Amino acid sequence: MTSKPKHSAVHGAVVTLIAFLVGTYFVFHAVQGEYGLFNRVQAEAEEARLRAELALLQGELRALENKTLRLSDQFLDLDLLDERARDVLGYARPNEIVIR
């Protein structure tokens, strides 16, 4: 005669509870863990911000390279040279009014 154990319902409930808790643990870490969705969204936002900053800095670099070229020995821009001399050395013509 085969008989079912009396605790099969309790055993099934415990196994289901453990499976639910393990599943909840993995879902929690998939969303909020170190490599979760929230951190991925933050990392993508940081990447977009850094790319925008990089584009801005590259524009500034191109402007500085242009000024450097215009003040080089191969290509001398007299207007830029005059502007820089006035700014750095504080030169002004006698008929000019300087506002700072």
C-alpha positions as semicolon CSV with decimal commas, in nm:
position;residue;x (nm);y (nm);z (nm)
1;M;0,000;0,000;0,000
2;T;0,144;0,333;-0,100
3;S;0,058;0,638;0,096
4;K;0,124;1,000;0,019
5;P;0,322;1,189;0,274
6;K;0,111;1,424;0,482
7;H;0,346;1,716;0,435
8;S;0,342;1,726;0,055
9;A;0,133;2,045;0,052
10;V;0,370;2,217;0,296
11;H;0,671;2,090;0,101
12;G;0,524;2,227;-0,225
13;A;0,454;2,564;-0,062
14;V;0,810;2,586;0,071
15;V;0,960;2,498;-0,266
16;T;0,734;2,755;-0,436
17;L;0,829;3,021;-0,179
18;I;1,201;2,951;-0,225
19;A;1,165;2,966;-0,605
20;F;0,973;3,295;-0,572
21;L;1,241;3,444;-0,344
22;V;1,522;3,336;-0,575
23;G;1,337;3,481;-0,873
24;T;1,274;3,806;-0,684
25;Y;1,643;3,828;-0,595
26;F;1,747;3,796;-0,960
27;V;1,483;4,042;-1,081
28;F;1,589;4,296;-0,817
29;H;1,953;4,273;-0,921
30;A;1,863;4,284;-1,290
31;V;1,689;4,617;-1,228
32;Q;1,892;4,782;-0,950
33;G;2,214;4,584;-0,932
34;E;2,560;4,700;-1,032
35;Y;2,491;4,604;-1,395
36;G;2,114;4,660;-1,376
37;L;1,882;4,865;-1,592
38;F;1,897;5,178;-1,373
39;N;2,275;5,189;-1,386
40;R;2,265;5,130;-1,761
41;V;2,032;5,426;-1,809
42;Q;2,260;5,642;-1,591
43;A;2,567;5,528;-1,785
44;E;2,399;5,608;-2,118
45;A;2,302;5,956;-1,993
46;E;2,659;6,013;-1,874
47;E;2,789;5,897;-2,212
48;A;2,562;6,144;-2,394
49;R;2,675;6,427;-2,165
50;L;3,041;6,340;-2,216
51;R;2,998;6,318;-2,595
52;A;2,844;6,667;-2,596
53;E;3,131;6,797;-2,382
54;L;3,381;6,629;-2,618
55;A;3,223;6,799;-2,919
56;L;3,244;7,136;-2,740
57;L;3,609;7,080;-2,647
58;Q;3,694;6,970;-3,002
59;G;3,543;7,295;-3,131
60;E;3,754;7,494;-2,887
61;L;4,060;7,295;-2,993
62;R;3,996;7,374;-3,361
63;A;3,963;7,745;-3,277
64;L;4,291;7,740;-3,083
65;E;4,467;7,549;-3,363
66;N;4,342;7,812;-3,609
67;K;4,480;8,094;-3,394
68;T;4,809;7,909;-3,352
69;L;4,836;7,864;-3,728
70;R;4,758;8,231;-3,786
71;L;5,039;8,333;-3,548
72;S;5,293;8,082;-3,680
73;D;5,604;8,161;-3,881
74;Q;5,452;8,019;-4,201
75;F;5,136;8,230;-4,186
76;L;5,124;8,557;-3,994
77;D;4,792;8,736;-3,949
78;L;4,879;9,096;-3,863
79;D;4,533;9,176;-3,731
80;L;4,546;8,884;-3,488
81;L;4,900;8,978;-3,386
82;D;4,785;9,335;-3,319
83;E;4,488;9,209;-3,117
84;R;4,701;8,975;-2,905
85;A;4,970;9,241;-2,844
86;R;4,704;9,486;-2,727
87;D;4,544;9,227;-2,500
88;V;4,859;9,076;-2,350
89;L;5,076;9,386;-2,331
90;G;4,798;9,636;-2,270
91;Y;4,886;9,852;-2,571
92;A;4,643;10,110;-2,707
93;R;4,671;10,384;-2,961
94;P;4,663;10,744;-2,832
95;N;4,324;10,815;-2,993
96;E;4,153;10,499;-2,855
97;I;3,936;10,465;-2,547
98;V;3,994;10,137;-2,358
99;I;3,696;9,984;-2,177
100;R;3,756;9,679;-1,958
